[in-house]
Amino acid sequence: MSIPKRVAVIGSGSMGSQAMWRLAARGAEVIGYDRYAPGHDRGAAGGETRIFRAAHLGDAGYVPLLRLADRMWEQLQQETGSPLRRRSGCLVMGEAAAPSMRLLLATSTTHQLDHEVLDREELARRYPQHRLPDGHIAVLDRLGAVIRPEASIQAAAARAEQLGARLHRYTTVREIAPAAGGGVQIITDHGTDHVDTAVVTVGPWINTLLPGLPRTVDVRRVICSWHLPTRHDWFTGGAPPFVRSTPHDCFGLPSPDGHSVKLGLSFTRHLPVPEPERLVREVRPEELGTFRELIHELMPDLNPDPIRLSAYMEGYTESGNPLVGHLPGEDDIVVMAGFSGSGFKLSPAMGEIAADLALDGTTEHPIGFLAPAAVGTV
Ligand SMILES: Cc1cc2nc3c(=O)[nH]c(=O)nc-3n(C[C@H](O)[C@H](O)[C@H](O)COP(=O)(O)OP(=O)(O)OC[C@H]3O[C@@H](n4cnc5c(N)ncnc54)[C@H](O)[C@@H]3O)c2cc1C
């Protein structure tokens, strides 16, 4: 009988919990570490909701990864019996002539995605919650869905533990070092473990644990703001989550509370986070100007006075593509970082890919454009 490979997963957040699940399902001896515990709200995964969409505004290379993620979300729900993702559709809005919207439409045609283009009049008729400026269009992505991030992370981590994984909660990994004679040493305040391979999924803490990555990961504080509708029904009428690229790069989702709509902005609007452990979680009133403009111009139905504010953080790369693969020169260390504000939907696919890379050294899934040393395209 062959000895199972011993794999450390460092960080059991969005990507790490899924990696633990897939590794344990494939018979690896999995040891997870997290500075907090699955489902916490101090990193990239808080705020109750995430958008799943097939309509990615970036590289068409994401389509097969999103299809894999779509299947894996169904599998996770089935195995855990938890309602983690609800199909709702998703609206993607932007200037028809903008390169990102043109790429989205071209990708949609080439890959026969279930999309419908809505002009201004049609959008106003079906989704009166939104205003569309001249020259803009909306694309209704029927594969769109709302995911519950905290519940998903807890479900994936619990399933991994059920399958035999061990998870060290409230245990910060201080250092990862190649071991003499092969494998990797994982150093925590409680001691040192020796494993065959390490999967590093520490999200916004990546620069602290692995300084000097081949591509820069710019960690930013991301604020979300919750608003009550004043006129239109965003809930029983089924207003889907949305993403807008212009004139305000933003996203929004009707909340599971059944009353409020959560809004967030693109990374250019966010402050850098020099030290993730000192993330400023309080949101000051002077930070709300863009939310007010956005509501005034594009969703006048929402009350501009928020009922709730929160701050999270995320790692962004220049291309918007994450770093996924072996660390250059280190065959025993797999890194997944820099998901740039759109990684949650992909997380079960990333778990499957992490298991391939850690156990087989390679994957058949097309991740070449995400290689840690790749420059990537927008
Ligand atoms: C406000 C907001 C909204 C978003 N909306 C969407 C969306 O709608 N759709 C979408 O697809 N994506 C969205 N994203 C992006 C998505 O949430 C992130 O890409 C994803 O959560 C990143 O996952 P991660 O595993 O890299 O980081 P995390 O989920 O933060 O996980 C990192 C984990 O590592 C642990 N850790 C860190 N350092 C150590 C250490 N040294 N030792 C042990 N453990 C450690 C942390 O405690 C944490 O649990 C959004 C992001 C934000 C911030």
The ligand as an SDF file (V2000), in Angstrom:
LIG
                    3D

 53 58  0  0  0  0  0  0  0  0999 V2000
  -15.6230   42.9980   -0.4120 C   0  0  0  0  0  0  0  0  0  0  0  0
  -15.2660   41.9570   -1.4170 C   0  0  0  0  0  0  0  0  0  0  0  0
  -16.2080   41.5450   -2.3570 C   0  0  0  0  0  0  0  0  0  0  0  0
  -15.8780   40.5520   -3.2770 C   0  0  0  0  0  0  0  0  0  0  0  0
  -16.8250   40.1450   -4.1710 N   0  0  0  0  0  0  0  0  0  0  0  0
  -16.5730   39.0720   -4.9730 C   0  0  0  0  0  0  0  0  0  0  0  0
  -17.6130   38.5340   -5.7800 C   0  0  0  0  0  0  0  0  0  0  0  0
  -18.7440   39.0180   -5.7900 O   0  0  0  0  0  0  0  0  0  0  0  0
  -17.3230   37.4290   -6.5280 N   0  0  0  0  0  0  0  0  0  0  0  0
  -16.0900   36.8450   -6.5150 C   0  0  0  0  0  0  0  0  0  0  0  0
  -15.8950   35.8530   -7.2200 O   0  0  0  0  0  0  0  0  0  0  0  0
  -15.0890   37.3560   -5.7500 N   0  0  0  0  0  0  0  0  0  0  0  0
  -15.3120   38.4370   -4.9830 C   0  0  0  0  0  0  0  0  0  0  0  0
  -14.3220   38.9350   -4.1710 N   0  0  0  0  0  0  0  0  0  0  0  0
  -13.0020   38.3130   -4.1950 C   0  0  0  0  0  0  0  0  0  0  0  0
  -12.9270   37.0620   -3.3500 C   0  0  0  0  0  0  0  0  0  0  0  0
  -13.6740   37.1790   -2.1670 O   0  0  0  0  0  0  0  0  0  0  0  0
  -11.4360   36.8230   -3.0710 C   0  0  0  0  0  0  0  0  0  0  0  0
  -10.7700   36.7180   -4.3180 O   0  0  0  0  0  0  0  0  0  0  0  0
  -11.2160   35.5550   -2.2710 C   0  0  0  0  0  0  0  0  0  0  0  0
  -11.9540   35.5870   -1.0670 O   0  0  0  0  0  0  0  0  0  0  0  0
   -9.7040   35.4120   -1.9760 C   0  0  0  0  0  0  0  0  0  0  0  0
   -9.5250   34.2170   -1.2540 O   0  0  0  0  0  0  0  0  0  0  0  0
   -8.1710   33.8530   -0.5360 P   0  0  0  0  0  0  0  0  0  0  0  0
   -8.2800   32.4170   -0.1650 O   0  0  0  0  0  0  0  0  0  0  0  0
   -7.0430   34.2870   -1.4150 O   0  0  0  0  0  0  0  0  0  0  0  0
   -8.1240   34.7680    0.7860 O   0  0  0  0  0  0  0  0  0  0  0  0
   -8.9520   34.5680    2.1890 P   0  0  0  0  0  0  0  0  0  0  0  0
  -10.3190   34.0320    1.9430 O   0  0  0  0  0  0  0  0  0  0  0  0
   -8.8090   35.8390    2.9400 O   0  0  0  0  0  0  0  0  0  0  0  0
   -8.1360   33.4280    2.9200 O   0  0  0  0  0  0  0  0  0  0  0  0
   -6.8370   33.6080    3.4290 C   0  0  0  0  0  0  0  0  0  0  0  0
   -6.7450   32.7980    4.7200 C   0  0  0  0  0  0  0  0  0  0  0  0
   -5.3910   32.6620    5.1140 O   0  0  0  0  0  0  0  0  0  0  0  0
   -5.3040   32.7770    6.5270 C   0  0  0  0  0  0  0  0  0  0  0  0
   -3.9310   33.1510    6.8410 N   0  0  0  0  0  0  0  0  0  0  0  0
   -3.2760   34.2780    6.4600 C   0  0  0  0  0  0  0  0  0  0  0  0
   -1.9810   34.2550    6.8660 N   0  0  0  0  0  0  0  0  0  0  0  0
   -1.8140   33.0730    7.5000 C   0  0  0  0  0  0  0  0  0  0  0  0
   -0.6810   32.4790    8.1090 C   0  0  0  0  0  0  0  0  0  0  0  0
    0.5180   33.0550    8.1030 N   0  0  0  0  0  0  0  0  0  0  0  0
   -0.8400   31.2770    8.7250 N   0  0  0  0  0  0  0  0  0  0  0  0
   -2.0630   30.6480    8.7240 C   0  0  0  0  0  0  0  0  0  0  0  0
   -3.1540   31.1840    8.1170 N   0  0  0  0  0  0  0  0  0  0  0  0
   -3.0390   32.3730    7.5110 C   0  0  0  0  0  0  0  0  0  0  0  0
   -6.3430   33.8380    6.8590 C   0  0  0  0  0  0  0  0  0  0  0  0
   -6.7410   33.8010    8.1970 O   0  0  0  0  0  0  0  0  0  0  0  0
   -7.4670   33.4660    5.8810 C   0  0  0  0  0  0  0  0  0  0  0  0
   -8.3710   32.5620    6.4730 O   0  0  0  0  0  0  0  0  0  0  0  0
  -14.5860   39.9690   -3.2710 C   0  0  0  0  0  0  0  0  0  0  0  0
  -13.6240   40.3920   -2.3330 C   0  0  0  0  0  0  0  0  0  0  0  0
  -13.9630   41.3670   -1.4110 C   0  0  0  0  0  0  0  0  0  0  0  0
  -12.9340   41.7900   -0.4110 C   0  0  0  0  0  0  0  0  0  0  0  0
  1  2  1  0
  2  3  1  0
  2 52  2  0
  3  4  2  0
  4  5  1  0
  4 50  1  0
  5  6  2  0
  6  7  1  0
  6 13  1  0
  7  8  2  0
  7  9  1  0
  9 10  1  0
 10 11  2  0
 10 12  1  0
 12 13  2  0
 13 14  1  0
 14 15  1  0
 14 50  1  0
 15 16  1  0
 16 17  1  0
 16 18  1  0
 18 19  1  0
 18 20  1  0
 20 21  1  0
 20 22  1  0
 22 23  1  0
 23 24  1  0
 24 25  2  0
 24 26  1  0
 24 27  1  0
 27 28  1  0
 28 29  2  0
 28 30  1  0
 28 31  1  0
 31 32  1  0
 32 33  1  0
 33 34  1  0
 33 48  1  0
 34 35  1  0
 35 36  1  0
 35 46  1  0
 36 37  1  0
 36 45  1  0
 37 38  2  0
 38 39  1  0
 39 40  1  0
 39 45  2  0
 40 41  1  0
 40 42  2  0
 42 43  1  0
 43 44  2  0
 44 45  1  0
 46 47  1  0
 46 48  1  0
 48 49  1  0
 50 51  2  0
 51 52  1  0
 52 53  1  0
M  END
$$$$
